[in-house]
């Protein structure tokens, strides 16, 4: 299933700029209703996920997590969550090829870390977070 999703994302991506200068846009990727249901069912666990799970706070329920904090506190929460788990989940050599624009899709587009396609930002953030500069000592993004 993951392979199918990755192939779908790869097939719609376009040529992108190398440097990660912004995080994925803040949306409730799971849907606002689902995020609100999760918050209502167990607010303590929901808040814990917002504070410790970077994918959750930035990609899955960003708007709903944001409603729990002041803008300054939310920035701290996001930064902490991202740097708590600063790693690539894809193979290191694949992330190196990805960041240098050596990963091609079936349509011939070059994949890189940052650019105008929101799906690609989320994709880069999930798979090659460290290599793309979203976390760690070479972080180029302010949350």
C-alpha positions as CSV (number, residue, x, y, z in Angstrom):
1,X,0.0,0.0,0.0
2,X,2.8,2.4,0.9
3,X,4.5,1.7,-2.5
4,X,1.2,2.5,-4.3
5,X,0.9,5.8,-2.4
6,X,4.5,6.7,-3.1
7,X,4.2,5.9,-6.8
8,X,1.0,8.1,-6.9
9,X,2.8,11.0,-5.3
10,X,5.8,10.5,-7.5
11,X,3.7,10.5,-10.6
12,X,2.2,14.0,-9.9
13,X,5.4,15.8,-8.7
14,X,7.2,18.4,-10.7
15,X,10.8,19.7,-10.8
16,X,11.5,21.3,-7.5
17,X,14.1,23.6,-5.8
18,X,16.7,21.9,-3.6
19,X,16.6,23.8,-0.3
20,X,13.8,23.2,2.2
21,X,12.8,26.8,3.1
22,X,9.3,26.2,4.4
23,X,7.4,23.4,6.1
24,X,4.3,21.8,4.5
25,X,1.3,24.1,4.7
26,X,-0.7,23.8,8.0
27,X,-3.8,21.7,7.2
28,X,-5.8,19.0,8.9
29,X,-4.8,16.3,6.5
30,X,-6.9,13.7,8.3
31,X,-9.9,16.2,7.9
32,X,-11.0,18.7,10.4
33,X,-13.8,16.5,11.5
34,X,-11.6,13.5,12.2
35,X,-9.1,15.7,14.1
36,X,-11.9,17.2,16.2
37,X,-13.2,13.7,16.9
38,X,-9.8,12.6,18.1
39,X,-9.5,15.7,20.3
40,X,-13.0,15.2,21.8
41,X,-12.4,11.5,22.5
42,X,-9.2,12.0,24.4
43,X,-7.8,15.6,24.7
44,X,-4.8,14.5,26.7
45,X,-3.6,12.0,24.2
46,X,-4.3,14.4,21.3
47,X,-2.2,17.1,23.0
48,X,0.6,14.6,23.6
49,X,0.5,13.7,19.8
50,X,0.7,17.4,18.9
51,X,3.7,17.8,21.1
52,X,5.7,14.7,20.2
53,X,4.7,13.5,16.7
54,X,5.9,15.8,14.0
55,X,3.8,14.2,11.2
56,X,0.7,14.6,13.4
57,X,1.3,18.2,14.3
58,X,2.4,19.4,10.8
59,X,0.6,17.1,8.4
60,X,-2.3,15.3,10.0
61,X,-4.0,17.7,12.5
62,X,-2.0,21.0,12.2
63,X,-5.0,23.4,12.4
64,X,-6.6,21.5,15.3
65,X,-3.3,21.3,17.2
66,X,-2.8,25.0,16.5
67,X,-6.1,25.8,18.2
68,X,-4.6,24.5,21.5
69,X,-1.7,26.9,21.7
70,X,-0.7,30.6,21.2
71,X,1.2,31.2,18.0
72,X,4.5,31.5,19.9
73,X,3.9,28.3,21.9
74,X,2.8,26.4,18.7
75,X,6.1,27.3,17.0
76,X,8.0,25.8,20.0
77,X,5.8,22.7,20.0
78,X,6.3,22.1,16.2
79,X,10.1,22.7,16.5
80,X,10.4,20.3,19.4
81,X,8.3,17.6,17.8
82,X,10.3,17.8,14.5
83,X,13.7,17.7,16.2
84,X,12.7,15.0,18.7
85,X,12.6,12.5,15.8
86,X,15.1,14.0,13.4
87,X,15.7,11.1,11.0
88,X,15.1,9.9,7.4
89,X,12.8,6.9,7.2
90,X,13.9,6.1,3.7
91,X,17.2,4.6,2.8
92,X,20.1,7.1,3.2
93,X,21.4,6.8,-0.3
94,X,17.8,7.3,-1.7
95,X,17.5,10.5,0.4
96,X,20.9,11.7,-0.9
97,X,19.7,11.1,-4.5
98,X,16.4,12.8,-3.6
99,X,18.0,15.9,-2.3
100,X,20.4,16.2,-5.2
101,X,17.5,15.8,-7.8
102,X,18.5,12.4,-9.0
103,X,15.1,10.7,-8.3
104,X,13.0,10.7,-11.4
105,X,9.3,9.8,-11.6
106,X,7.7,7.8,-14.4
107,X,6.7,11.1,-16.0
108,X,10.3,12.2,-16.1
109,X,10.0,14.9,-13.4
110,X,12.9,15.4,-11.0
111,X,12.1,15.1,-7.3
112,X,13.7,17.4,-4.8
113,X,13.0,18.6,-1.2
114,X,11.1,21.8,-1.6
115,X,8.8,23.4,-4.1
116,X,5.2,24.5,-5.0
117,X,3.6,21.0,-4.8
118,X,2.2,20.5,-1.3
119,X,2.1,16.7,-1.7
120,X,5.8,16.7,-2.4
121,X,6.6,18.8,0.7
122,X,4.7,16.3,2.9
123,X,6.4,13.5,1.0
124,X,9.8,15.0,1.5
125,X,9.1,15.8,5.2
126,X,7.9,12.2,5.9
127,X,10.6,10.3,4.1
128,X,13.8,12.5,4.1
129,X,13.2,14.9,7.0
130,X,16.9,15.1,8.0
131,X,18.4,15.1,4.5
132,X,16.0,17.8,3.3
133,X,17.0,20.1,6.2
134,X,13.7,20.1,8.1
135,X,15.5,19.3,11.3
136,X,18.8,18.9,13.0
137,X,21.9,21.2,12.9
138,X,21.4,22.1,9.2
139,X,17.7,23.0,9.7
140,X,16.6,25.6,7.2
141,X,13.0,25.9,8.3
142,X,11.5,27.9,11.2
143,X,8.4,26.4,12.6
